[in-house]
Amino acid sequence: MTYREREIPCFGCNERYIGCHGKCDRYASYQAKREEEKKRIFQEKENMLAAKENVRLWAKRSGKYLRNVYF
């Protein structure tokens, strides 16, 4: 069992039935938390890409060549 499976409120739920995700308060709060986590990760990736692009522009302006920019 992975960490994610233990975190999901539906895993091992005795009150589970087809279509219950739309009515379950526990699942709604879990889904909201996941959406916030996805937004945070997306923002971090956007920030990292912007930082890499700034380094590439700096290298291009200064006449230096950077093959791969990882940080």
Buried (B, 14 or more C-beta within 10 A) or exposed (E): EEEEEEEBBBEEEEEEEEEEEEEBEEBEEBEEEEEEEEEEEEEEEEEEEEEBEEBEEEEEEEEEEEEEEEE
